[in-house]
Amino acid sequence: MTRLYRGHPEIEVEVDEGGRPRRLRWLGRSEPIEVCNRWRVSEAWWREPIEREYYKVVGPRWLALIYLDRRTGSWHLERLYD
């Protein structure tokens, strides 16, 4: 089962020297994560452009889809997997 967060809440992410996520903080929880997969999305040039770098990450308590908004520099949670 998957929980999609429509508002894509902002989260805190610590990154390693290469810029890859290594720790995620959200709703008072903080835990180490590992990257399973990564891809970039760049679209909607005719409207407000979207420039995102997506990461599927796994931690001790969750599997999540997060992204870095490359236009604002902020990290967001898009989806949690059960």
PDB file of N, CA, C and O in Angstrom, chain B, residues numbered from 101:
ATOM      1  N   MET B 101       0.842  -1.177   0.000  1.00  0.00           N
ATOM      2  CA  MET B 101       0.000   0.000   0.000  1.00  0.00           C
ATOM      3  C   MET B 101       0.890   1.243   0.000  1.00  0.00           C
ATOM      4  O   MET B 101       1.996   1.236   0.541  1.00  0.00           O
ATOM      5  N   THR B 102       0.395   2.280  -0.602  1.00  0.00           N
ATOM      6  CA  THR B 102       1.158   3.513  -0.734  1.00  0.00           C
ATOM      7  C   THR B 102       0.351   4.690  -0.215  1.00  0.00           C
ATOM      8  O   THR B 102      -0.857   4.765  -0.441  1.00  0.00           O
ATOM      9  N   ARG B 103       1.007   5.602   0.475  1.00  0.00           N
ATOM     10  CA  ARG B 103       0.363   6.840   0.913  1.00  0.00           C
ATOM     11  C   ARG B 103       1.011   7.996   0.164  1.00  0.00           C
ATOM     12  O   ARG B 103       2.187   8.302   0.364  1.00  0.00           O
ATOM     13  N   LEU B 104       0.224   8.636  -0.705  1.00  0.00           N
ATOM     14  CA  LEU B 104       0.684   9.778  -1.494  1.00  0.00           C
ATOM     15  C   LEU B 104       0.325  11.051  -0.738  1.00  0.00           C
ATOM     16  O   LEU B 104      -0.830  11.235  -0.353  1.00  0.00           O
ATOM     17  N   TYR B 105       1.285  11.918  -0.526  1.00  0.00           N
ATOM     18  CA  TYR B 105       1.060  13.191   0.158  1.00  0.00           C
ATOM     19  C   TYR B 105       0.897  14.289  -0.881  1.00  0.00           C
ATOM     20  O   TYR B 105       1.867  14.697  -1.520  1.00  0.00           O
ATOM     21  N   ARG B 106      -0.312  14.758  -1.043  1.00  0.00           N
ATOM     22  CA  ARG B 106      -0.602  15.768  -2.073  1.00  0.00           C
ATOM     23  C   ARG B 106       0.136  17.080  -1.858  1.00  0.00           C
ATOM     24  O   ARG B 106       0.585  17.703  -2.821  1.00  0.00           O
ATOM     25  N   GLY B 107       0.265  17.499  -0.626  1.00  0.00           N
ATOM     26  CA  GLY B 107       0.951  18.761  -0.347  1.00  0.00           C
ATOM     27  C   GLY B 107       2.457  18.652  -0.395  1.00  0.00           C
ATOM     28  O   GLY B 107       3.153  19.664  -0.312  1.00  0.00           O
ATOM     29  N   HIS B 108       2.980  17.438  -0.528  1.00  0.00           N
ATOM     30  CA  HIS B 108       4.422  17.181  -0.533  1.00  0.00           C
ATOM     31  C   HIS B 108       5.099  17.958   0.596  1.00  0.00           C
ATOM     32  O   HIS B 108       5.811  18.929   0.344  1.00  0.00           O
ATOM     33  N   PRO B 109       4.873  17.525   1.854  1.00  0.00           N
ATOM     34  CA  PRO B 109       5.427  18.271   2.986  1.00  0.00           C
ATOM     35  C   PRO B 109       6.940  18.410   2.907  1.00  0.00           C
ATOM     36  O   PRO B 109       7.648  17.525   2.427  1.00  0.00           O
ATOM     37  N   GLU B 110       7.404  19.540   3.389  1.00  0.00           N
ATOM     38  CA  GLU B 110       8.844  19.780   3.409  1.00  0.00           C
ATOM     39  C   GLU B 110       9.466  18.943   4.528  1.00  0.00           C
ATOM     40  O   GLU B 110       8.888  18.806   5.606  1.00  0.00           O
ATOM     41  N   ILE B 111      10.643  18.389   4.263  1.00  0.00           N
ATOM     42  CA  ILE B 111      11.359  17.563   5.221  1.00  0.00           C
ATOM     43  C   ILE B 111      12.795  18.047   5.322  1.00  0.00           C
ATOM     44  O   ILE B 111      13.259  18.825   4.488  1.00  0.00           O
ATOM     45  N   GLU B 112      13.499  17.579   6.357  1.00  0.00           N
ATOM     46  CA  GLU B 112      14.922  17.874   6.489  1.00  0.00           C
ATOM     47  C   GLU B 112      15.704  16.651   6.039  1.00  0.00           C
ATOM     48  O   GLU B 112      15.386  15.523   6.417  1.00  0.00           O
ATOM     49  N   VAL B 113      16.711  16.880   5.244  1.00  0.00           N
ATOM     50  CA  VAL B 113      17.542  15.785   4.740  1.00  0.00           C
ATOM     51  C   VAL B 113      19.006  16.168   4.906  1.00  0.00           C
ATOM     52  O   VAL B 113      19.429  17.252   4.504  1.00  0.00           O
ATOM     53  N   GLU B 114      19.768  15.264   5.504  1.00  0.00           N
ATOM     54  CA  GLU B 114      21.228  15.411   5.545  1.00  0.00           C
ATOM     55  C   GLU B 114      21.787  14.652   4.349  1.00  0.00           C
ATOM     56  O   GLU B 114      21.320  13.564   4.016  1.00  0.00           O
ATOM     57  N   VAL B 115      22.779  15.232   3.717  1.00  0.00           N
ATOM     58  CA  VAL B 115      23.391  14.591   2.544  1.00  0.00           C
ATOM     59  C   VAL B 115      24.859  14.278   2.821  1.00  0.00           C
ATOM     60  O   VAL B 115      25.483  14.879   3.695  1.00  0.00           O
ATOM     61  N   ASP B 116      25.394  13.331   2.062  1.00  0.00           N
ATOM     62  CA  ASP B 116      26.814  12.990   2.188  1.00  0.00           C
ATOM     63  C   ASP B 116      27.645  13.933   1.320  1.00  0.00           C
ATOM     64  O   ASP B 116      27.114  14.885   0.748  1.00  0.00           O
ATOM     65  N   GLU B 117      28.940  13.667   1.224  1.00  0.00           N
ATOM     66  CA  GLU B 117      29.844  14.536   0.459  1.00  0.00           C
ATOM     67  C   GLU B 117      29.457  14.631  -1.016  1.00  0.00           C
ATOM     68  O   GLU B 117      29.730  15.637  -1.670  1.00  0.00           O
ATOM     69  N   GLY B 118      28.821  13.581  -1.536  1.00  0.00           N
ATOM     70  CA  GLY B 118      28.407  13.566  -2.938  1.00  0.00           C
ATOM     71  C   GLY B 118      27.026  14.155  -3.181  1.00  0.00           C
ATOM     72  O   GLY B 118      26.561  14.194  -4.321  1.00  0.00           O
ATOM     73  N   GLY B 119      26.359  14.616  -2.114  1.00  0.00           N
ATOM     74  CA  GLY B 119      25.032  15.213  -2.252  1.00  0.00           C
ATOM     75  C   GLY B 119      23.886  14.217  -2.175  1.00  0.00           C
ATOM     76  O   GLY B 119      22.734  14.583  -2.407  1.00  0.00           O
ATOM     77  N   ARG B 120      24.185  12.958  -1.853  1.00  0.00           N
ATOM     78  CA  ARG B 120      23.143  11.927  -1.753  1.00  0.00           C
ATOM     79  C   ARG B 120      22.557  11.917  -0.343  1.00  0.00           C
ATOM     80  O   ARG B 120      23.296  12.049   0.633  1.00  0.00           O
ATOM     81  N   PRO B 121      21.249  11.762  -0.227  1.00  0.00           N
ATOM     82  CA  PRO B 121      20.611  11.732   1.095  1.00  0.00           C
ATOM     83  C   PRO B 121      21.166  10.607   1.963  1.00  0.00           C
ATOM     84  O   PRO B 121      21.404   9.499   1.484  1.00  0.00           O
ATOM     85  N   ARG B 122      21.370  10.909   3.253  1.00  0.00           N
ATOM     86  CA  ARG B 122      21.832   9.874   4.184  1.00  0.00           C
ATOM     87  C   ARG B 122      21.039   9.850   5.484  1.00  0.00           C
ATOM     88  O   ARG B 122      21.111   8.867   6.222  1.00  0.00           O
ATOM     89  N   ARG B 123      20.280  10.910   5.787  1.00  0.00           N
ATOM     90  CA  ARG B 123      19.435  10.950   6.971  1.00  0.00           C
ATOM     91  C   ARG B 123      18.217  11.807   6.672  1.00  0.00           C
ATOM     92  O   ARG B 123      18.317  12.853   6.030  1.00  0.00           O
ATOM     93  N   LEU B 124      17.060  11.347   7.150  1.00  0.00           N
ATOM     94  CA  LEU B 124      15.789  12.025   6.911  1.00  0.00           C
ATOM     95  C   LEU B 124      15.156  12.388   8.245  1.00  0.00           C
ATOM     96  O   LEU B 124      15.143  11.570   9.165  1.00  0.00           O
ATOM     97  N   ARG B 125      14.627  13.613   8.363  1.00  0.00           N
ATOM     98  CA  ARG B 125      13.909  14.063   9.554  1.00  0.00           C
ATOM     99  C   ARG B 125      12.534  14.560   9.131  1.00  0.00           C
ATOM    100  O   ARG B 125      12.393  15.392   8.234  1.00  0.00           O
ATOM    101  N   TRP B 126      11.514  14.013   9.819  1.00  0.00           N
ATOM    102  CA  TRP B 126      10.136  14.419   9.519  1.00  0.00           C
ATOM    103  C   TRP B 126       9.244  14.051  10.699  1.00  0.00           C
ATOM    104  O   TRP B 126       9.335  12.938  11.219  1.00  0.00           O
ATOM    105  N   LEU B 127       8.393  14.961  11.123  1.00  0.00           N
ATOM    106  CA  LEU B 127       7.453  14.757  12.227  1.00  0.00           C
ATOM    107  C   LEU B 127       8.141  14.237  13.488  1.00  0.00           C
ATOM    108  O   LEU B 127       7.638  13.331  14.152  1.00  0.00           O
ATOM    109  N   GLY B 128       9.282  14.813  13.805  1.00  0.00           N
ATOM    110  CA  GLY B 128       9.993  14.441  15.014  1.00  0.00           C
ATOM    111  C   GLY B 128      10.788  13.151  14.921  1.00  0.00           C
ATOM    112  O   GLY B 128      11.443  12.764  15.888  1.00  0.00           O
ATOM    113  N   ARG B 129      10.747  12.484  13.793  1.00  0.00           N
ATOM    114  CA  ARG B 129      11.521  11.260  13.589  1.00  0.00           C
ATOM    115  C   ARG B 129      12.767  11.585  12.776  1.00  0.00           C
ATOM    116  O   ARG B 129      12.741  12.404  11.856  1.00  0.00           O
ATOM    117  N   SER B 130      13.844  10.927  13.139  1.00  0.00           N
ATOM    118  CA  SER B 130      15.084  11.072  12.397  1.00  0.00           C
ATOM    119  C   SER B 130      15.705   9.694  12.286  1.00  0.00           C
ATOM    120  O   SER B 130      15.832   8.977  13.279  1.00  0.00           O
ATOM    121  N   GLU B 131      16.092   9.327  11.078  1.00  0.00           N
ATOM    122  CA  GLU B 131      16.727   8.024  10.910  1.00  0.00           C
ATOM    123  C   GLU B 131      17.620   8.008   9.676  1.00  0.00           C
ATOM    124  O   GLU B 131      17.416   8.771   8.732  1.00  0.00           O
ATOM    125  N   PRO B 132      18.617   7.120   9.705  1.00  0.00           N
ATOM    126  CA  PRO B 132      19.486   6.990   8.533  1.00  0.00           C
ATOM    127  C   PRO B 132      18.717   6.352   7.379  1.00  0.00           C
ATOM    128  O   PRO B 132      17.810   5.546   7.589  1.00  0.00           O
ATOM    129  N   ILE B 133      19.093   6.724   6.167  1.00  0.00           N
ATOM    130  CA  ILE B 133      18.453   6.163   4.977  1.00  0.00           C
ATOM    131  C   ILE B 133      19.522   5.780   3.960  1.00  0.00           C
ATOM    132  O   ILE B 133      20.645   6.282   3.986  1.00  0.00           O
ATOM    133  N   GLU B 134      19.139   4.883   3.074  1.00  0.00           N
ATOM    134  CA  GLU B 134      19.981   4.502   1.947  1.00  0.00           C
ATOM    135  C   GLU B 134      19.188   4.739   0.668  1.00  0.00           C
ATOM    136  O   GLU B 134      17.975   4.533   0.634  1.00  0.00           O
ATOM    137  N   VAL B 135      19.869   5.165  -0.364  1.00  0.00           N
ATOM    138  CA  VAL B 135      19.233   5.426  -1.655  1.00  0.00           C
ATOM    139  C   VAL B 135      19.117   4.125  -2.436  1.00  0.00           C
ATOM    140  O   VAL B 135      20.104   3.416  -2.630  1.00  0.00           O
ATOM    141  N   CYS B 136      17.891   3.817  -2.887  1.00  0.00           N
ATOM    142  CA  CYS B 136      17.651   2.628  -3.720  1.00  0.00           C
ATOM    143  C   CYS B 136      17.699   2.979  -5.204  1.00  0.00           C
ATOM    144  O   CYS B 136      18.175   2.197  -6.027  1.00  0.00           O
ATOM    145  N   ASN B 137      17.198   4.164  -5.527  1.00  0.00           N
ATOM    146  CA  ASN B 137      17.091   4.583  -6.928  1.00  0.00           C
ATOM    147  C   ASN B 137      17.048   6.102  -6.975  1.00  0.00           C
ATOM    148  O   ASN B 137      16.684   6.749  -5.992  1.00  0.00           O
ATOM    149  N   ARG B 138      17.422   6.673  -8.120  1.00  0.00           N
ATOM    150  CA  ARG B 138      17.462   8.130  -8.271  1.00  0.00           C
ATOM    151  C   ARG B 138      17.182   8.502  -9.717  1.00  0.00           C
ATOM    152  O   ARG B 138      17.633   7.813 -10.632  1.00  0.00           O
ATOM    153  N   TRP B 139      16.431   9.604  -9.938  1.00  0.00           N
ATOM    154  CA  TRP B 139      16.187  10.106 -11.295  1.00  0.00           C
ATOM    155  C   TRP B 139      15.808  11.577 -11.227  1.00  0.00           C
ATOM    156  O   TRP B 139      15.427  12.085 -10.172  1.00  0.00           O
ATOM    157  N   ARG B 140      15.917  12.243 -12.350  1.00  0.00           N
ATOM    158  CA  ARG B 140      15.575  13.673 -12.442  1.00  0.00           C
ATOM    159  C   ARG B 140      14.343  13.862 -13.302  1.00  0.00           C
ATOM    160  O   ARG B 140      14.101  13.119 -14.253  1.00  0.00           O
ATOM    161  N   VAL B 141      13.564  14.884 -12.942  1.00  0.00           N
ATOM    162  CA  VAL B 141      12.384  15.268 -13.713  1.00  0.00           C
ATOM    163  C   VAL B 141      12.509  16.748 -14.030  1.00  0.00           C
ATOM    164  O   VAL B 141      12.752  17.569 -13.145  1.00  0.00           O
ATOM    165  N   SER B 142      12.343  17.073 -15.289  1.00  0.00           N
ATOM    166  CA  SER B 142      12.377  18.456 -15.750  1.00  0.00           C
ATOM    167  C   SER B 142      11.267  18.593 -16.779  1.00  0.00           C
ATOM    168  O   SER B 142      11.360  18.051 -17.881  1.00  0.00           O
ATOM    169  N   GLU B 143      10.217  19.320 -16.416  1.00  0.00           N
ATOM    170  CA  GLU B 143       9.074  19.399 -17.328  1.00  0.00           C
ATOM    171  C   GLU B 143       8.257  20.655 -17.101  1.00  0.00           C
ATOM    172  O   GLU B 143       8.596  21.503 -16.275  1.00  0.00           O
ATOM    173  N   ALA B 144       7.176  20.754 -17.852  1.00  0.00           N
ATOM    174  CA  ALA B 144       6.197  21.849 -17.764  1.00  0.00           C
ATOM    175  C   ALA B 144       6.812  23.201 -18.103  1.00  0.00           C
ATOM    176  O   ALA B 144       6.562  24.191 -17.415  1.00  0.00           O
ATOM    177  N   TRP B 145       7.589  23.242 -19.125  1.00  0.00           N
ATOM    178  CA  TRP B 145       8.215  24.500 -19.526  1.00  0.00           C
ATOM    179  C   TRP B 145       7.209  25.565 -19.912  1.00  0.00           C
ATOM    180  O   TRP B 145       7.526  26.753 -19.837  1.00  0.00           O
ATOM    181  N   TRP B 146       6.000  25.184 -20.323  1.00  0.00           N
ATOM    182  CA  TRP B 146       4.985  26.141 -20.752  1.00  0.00           C
ATOM    183  C   TRP B 146       4.251  26.755 -19.566  1.00  0.00           C
ATOM    184  O   TRP B 146       3.534  27.743 -19.726  1.00  0.00           O
ATOM    185  N   ARG B 147       4.423  26.177 -18.376  1.00  0.00           N
ATOM    186  CA  ARG B 147       3.836  26.744 -17.154  1.00  0.00           C
ATOM    187  C   ARG B 147       4.985  27.095 -16.225  1.00  0.00           C
ATOM    188  O   ARG B 147       6.032  27.566 -16.670  1.00  0.00           O
ATOM    189  N   GLU B 148       4.792  26.868 -14.958  1.00  0.00           N
ATOM    190  CA  GLU B 148       5.899  27.016 -14.014  1.00  0.00           C
ATOM    191  C   GLU B 148       6.760  25.763 -14.109  1.00  0.00           C
ATOM    192  O   GLU B 148       6.274  24.668 -13.825  1.00  0.00           O
ATOM    193  N   PRO B 149       7.987  25.890 -14.487  1.00  0.00           N
ATOM    194  CA  PRO B 149       8.829  24.704 -14.683  1.00  0.00           C
ATOM    195  C   PRO B 149       9.037  23.893 -13.406  1.00  0.00           C
ATOM    196  O   PRO B 149       9.066  24.443 -12.305  1.00  0.00           O
ATOM    197  N   ILE B 150       9.181  22.586 -13.570  1.00  0.00           N
ATOM    198  CA  ILE B 150       9.480  21.672 -12.475  1.00  0.00           C
ATOM    199  C   ILE B 150      10.878  21.123 -12.713  1.00  0.00           C
ATOM    200  O   ILE B 150      11.175  20.582 -13.778  1.00  0.00           O
ATOM    201  N   GLU B 151      11.715  21.267 -11.723  1.00  0.00           N
ATOM    202  CA  GLU B 151      13.085  20.733 -11.762  1.00  0.00           C
ATOM    203  C   GLU B 151      13.280  19.972 -10.457  1.00  0.00           C
ATOM    204  O   GLU B 151      13.528  20.579  -9.415  1.00  0.00           O
ATOM    205  N   ARG B 152      13.171  18.645 -10.507  1.00  0.00           N
ATOM    206  CA  ARG B 152      13.262  17.842  -9.295  1.00  0.00           C
ATOM    207  C   ARG B 152      14.233  16.687  -9.463  1.00  0.00           C
ATOM    208  O   ARG B 152      14.398  16.138 -10.553  1.00  0.00           O
ATOM    209  N   GLU B 153      14.869  16.336  -8.359  1.00  0.00           N
ATOM    210  CA  GLU B 153      15.709  15.146  -8.314  1.00  0.00           C
ATOM    211  C   GLU B 153      15.065  14.201  -7.293  1.00  0.00           C
ATOM    212  O   GLU B 153      15.048  14.470  -6.092  1.00  0.00           O
ATOM    213  N   TYR B 154      14.537  13.091  -7.808  1.00  0.00           N
ATOM    214  CA  TYR B 154      13.814  12.125  -6.976  1.00  0.00           C
ATOM    215  C   TYR B 154      14.749  11.055  -6.447  1.00  0.00           C
ATOM    216  O   TYR B 154      15.715  10.665  -7.103  1.00  0.00           O
ATOM    217  N   TYR B 155      14.435  10.581  -5.223  1.00  0.00           N
ATOM    218  CA  TYR B 155      15.168   9.485  -4.596  1.00  0.00           C
ATOM    219  C   TYR B 155      14.168   8.537  -3.954  1.00  0.00           C
ATOM    220  O   TYR B 155      13.297   8.969  -3.199  1.00  0.00           O
ATOM    221  N   LYS B 156      14.287   7.261  -4.245  1.00  0.00           N
ATOM    222  CA  LYS B 156      13.562   6.247  -3.477  1.00  0.00           C
ATOM    223  C   LYS B 156      14.549   5.806  -2.412  1.00  0.00           C
ATOM    224  O   LYS B 156      15.649   5.346  -2.717  1.00  0.00           O
ATOM    225  N   VAL B 157      14.137   5.954  -1.139  1.00  0.00           N
ATOM    226  CA  VAL B 157      15.039   5.679  -0.028  1.00  0.00           C
ATOM    227  C   VAL B 157      14.415   4.671   0.928  1.00  0.00           C
ATOM    228  O   VAL B 157      13.194   4.551   1.025  1.00  0.00           O
ATOM    229  N   VAL B 158      15.282   3.950   1.631  1.00  0.00           N
ATOM    230  CA  VAL B 158      14.838   2.977   2.617  1.00  0.00           C
ATOM    231  C   VAL B 158      15.566   3.258   3.930  1.00  0.00           C
ATOM    232  O   VAL B 158      16.753   3.584   3.953  1.00  0.00           O
ATOM    233  N   GLY B 159      14.807   3.120   5.027  1.00  0.00           N
ATOM    234  CA  GLY B 159      15.367   3.281   6.365  1.00  0.00           C
ATOM    235  C   GLY B 159      14.853   2.167   7.251  1.00  0.00           C
ATOM    236  O   GLY B 159      14.113   1.306   6.777  1.00  0.00           O
ATOM    237  N   PRO B 160      15.218   2.155   8.514  1.00  0.00           N
ATOM    238  CA  PRO B 160      14.766   1.104   9.423  1.00  0.00           C
ATOM    239  C   PRO B 160      13.243   1.018   9.557  1.00  0.00           C
ATOM    240  O   PRO B 160      12.707  -0.066   9.785  1.00  0.00           O
ATOM    241  N   ARG B 161      12.540   2.149   9.418  1.00  0.00           N
ATOM    242  CA  ARG B 161      11.091   2.149   9.616  1.00  0.00           C
ATOM    243  C   ARG B 161      10.264   2.471   8.376  1.00  0.00           C
ATOM    244  O   ARG B 161       9.038   2.372   8.430  1.00  0.00           O
ATOM    245  N   TRP B 162      10.873   2.845   7.283  1.00  0.00           N
ATOM    246  CA  TRP B 162      10.063   3.219   6.119  1.00  0.00           C
ATOM    247  C   TRP B 162      10.801   3.095   4.795  1.00  0.00           C
ATOM    248  O   TRP B 162      12.029   3.058   4.726  1.00  0.00           O
ATOM    249  N   LEU B 163       9.994   3.033   3.757  1.00  0.00           N
ATOM    250  CA  LEU B 163      10.436   3.134   2.371  1.00  0.00           C
ATOM    251  C   LEU B 163       9.709   4.354   1.839  1.00  0.00           C
ATOM    252  O   LEU B 163       8.486   4.440   1.952  1.00  0.00           O
ATOM    253  N   ALA B 164      10.437   5.298   1.260  1.00  0.00           N
ATOM    254  CA  ALA B 164       9.823   6.573   0.891  1.00  0.00           C
ATOM    255  C   ALA B 164      10.328   7.063  -0.458  1.00  0.00           C
ATOM    256  O   ALA B 164      11.399   6.677  -0.926  1.00  0.00           O
ATOM    257  N   LEU B 165       9.525   7.924  -1.064  1.00  0.00           N
ATOM    258  CA  LEU B 165       9.913   8.651  -2.262  1.00  0.00           C
ATOM    259  C   LEU B 165      10.034  10.112  -1.861  1.00  0.00           C
ATOM    260  O   LEU B 165       9.052  10.740  -1.465  1.00  0.00           O
ATOM    261  N   ILE B 166      11.243  10.647  -1.968  1.00  0.00           N
ATOM    262  CA  ILE B 166      11.497  12.042  -1.621  1.00  0.00           C
ATOM    263  C   ILE B 166      12.086  12.737  -2.838  1.00  0.00           C
ATOM    264  O   ILE B 166      12.550  12.085  -3.773  1.00  0.00           O
ATOM    265  N   TYR B 167      12.063  14.066  -2.819  1.00  0.00           N
ATOM    266  CA  TYR B 167      12.714  14.790  -3.912  1.00  0.00           C
ATOM    267  C   TYR B 167      13.305  16.102  -3.437  1.00  0.00           C
ATOM    268  O   TYR B 167      12.856  16.710  -2.465  1.00  0.00           O
ATOM    269  N   LEU B 168      14.323  16.508  -4.159  1.00  0.00           N
ATOM    270  CA  LEU B 168      14.940  17.815  -3.985  1.00  0.00           C
ATOM    271  C   LEU B 168      14.383  18.718  -5.069  1.00  0.00           C
ATOM    272  O   LEU B 168      14.531  18.433  -6.258  1.00  0.00           O
ATOM    273  N   ASP B 169      13.743  19.808  -4.664  1.00  0.00           N
ATOM    274  CA  ASP B 169      13.266  20.807  -5.622  1.00  0.00           C
ATOM    275  C   ASP B 169      14.480  21.642  -6.008  1.00  0.00           C
ATOM    276  O   ASP B 169      14.950  22.463  -5.221  1.00  0.00           O
ATOM    277  N   ARG B 170      14.976  21.436  -7.197  1.00  0.00           N
ATOM    278  CA  ARG B 170      16.205  22.086  -7.621  1.00  0.00           C
ATOM    279  C   ARG B 170      16.027  23.588  -7.842  1.00  0.00           C
ATOM    280  O   ARG B 170      17.015  24.319  -7.912  1.00  0.00           O
ATOM    281  N   ARG B 171      14.801  24.053  -7.950  1.00  0.00           N
ATOM    282  CA  ARG B 171      14.557  25.489  -8.124  1.00  0.00           C
ATOM    283  C   ARG B 171      14.625  26.225  -6.783  1.00  0.00           C
ATOM    284  O   ARG B 171      15.086  27.365  -6.726  1.00  0.00           O
ATOM    285  N   THR B 172      14.163  25.574  -5.695  1.00  0.00           N
ATOM    286  CA  THR B 172      14.130  26.232  -4.385  1.00  0.00           C
ATOM    287  C   THR B 172      15.181  25.691  -3.413  1.00  0.00           C
ATOM    288  O   THR B 172      15.505  26.343  -2.421  1.00  0.00           O
ATOM    289  N   GLY B 173      15.712  24.500  -3.699  1.00  0.00           N
ATOM    290  CA  GLY B 173      16.682  23.886  -2.803  1.00  0.00           C
ATOM    291  C   GLY B 173      16.054  23.164  -1.622  1.00  0.00           C
ATOM    292  O   GLY B 173      16.770  22.731  -0.719  1.00  0.00           O
ATOM    293  N   SER B 174      14.739  23.024  -1.609  1.00  0.00           N
ATOM    294  CA  SER B 174      14.054  22.373  -0.488  1.00  0.00           C
ATOM    295  C   SER B 174      13.769  20.904  -0.794  1.00  0.00           C
ATOM    296  O   SER B 174      13.597  20.514  -1.949  1.00  0.00           O
ATOM    297  N   TRP B 175      13.724  20.093   0.278  1.00  0.00           N
ATOM    298  CA  TRP B 175      13.432  18.670   0.178  1.00  0.00           C
ATOM    299  C   TRP B 175      11.983  18.419   0.552  1.00  0.00           C
ATOM    300  O   TRP B 175      11.438  19.091   1.428  1.00  0.00           O
ATOM    301  N   HIS B 176      11.345  17.434  -0.124  1.00  0.00           N
ATOM    302  CA  HIS B 176       9.923  17.140   0.109  1.00  0.00           C
ATOM    303  C   HIS B 176       9.679  15.635   0.123  1.00  0.00           C
ATOM    304  O   HIS B 176      10.388  14.856  -0.515  1.00  0.00           O
ATOM    305  N   LEU B 177       8.648  15.259   0.876  1.00  0.00           N
ATOM    306  CA  LEU B 177       8.186  13.877   0.912  1.00  0.00           C
ATOM    307  C   LEU B 177       7.004  13.757  -0.032  1.00  0.00           C
ATOM    308  O   LEU B 177       6.018  14.480   0.115  1.00  0.00           O
ATOM    309  N   GLU B 178       7.087  12.859  -0.992  1.00  0.00           N
ATOM    310  CA  GLU B 178       5.974  12.661  -1.923  1.00  0.00           C
ATOM    311  C   GLU B 178       5.152  11.420  -1.590  1.00  0.00           C
ATOM    312  O   GLU B 178       3.929  11.429  -1.730  1.00  0.00           O
ATOM    313  N   ARG B 179       5.811  10.361  -1.154  1.00  0.00           N
ATOM    314  CA  ARG B 179       5.107   9.096  -0.989  1.00  0.00           C
ATOM    315  C   ARG B 179       5.796   8.230   0.075  1.00  0.00           C
ATOM    316  O   ARG B 179       7.022   8.207   0.181  1.00  0.00           O
ATOM    317  N   LEU B 180       4.971   7.518   0.861  1.00  0.00           N
ATOM    318  CA  LEU B 180       5.466   6.506   1.793  1.00  0.00           C
ATOM    319  C   LEU B 180       4.888   5.156   1.367  1.00  0.00           C
ATOM    320  O   LEU B 180       3.712   5.057   1.016  1.00  0.00           O
ATOM    321  N   TYR B 181       5.707   4.145   1.400  1.00  0.00           N
ATOM    322  CA  TYR B 181       5.284   2.806   1.044  1.00  0.00           C
ATOM    323  C   TYR B 181       5.173   1.959   2.312  1.00  0.00           C
ATOM    324  O   TYR B 181       6.024   2.046   3.197  1.00  0.00           O
ATOM    325  N   ASP B 182       4.129   1.144   2.395  1.00  0.00           N
ATOM    326  CA  ASP B 182       3.964   0.237   3.543  1.00  0.00           C
ATOM    327  C   ASP B 182       4.703  -1.058   3.286  1.00  0.00           C
ATOM    328  O   ASP B 182       4.689  -1.955   4.129  1.00  0.00           O
TER     329      ASP B 182
END
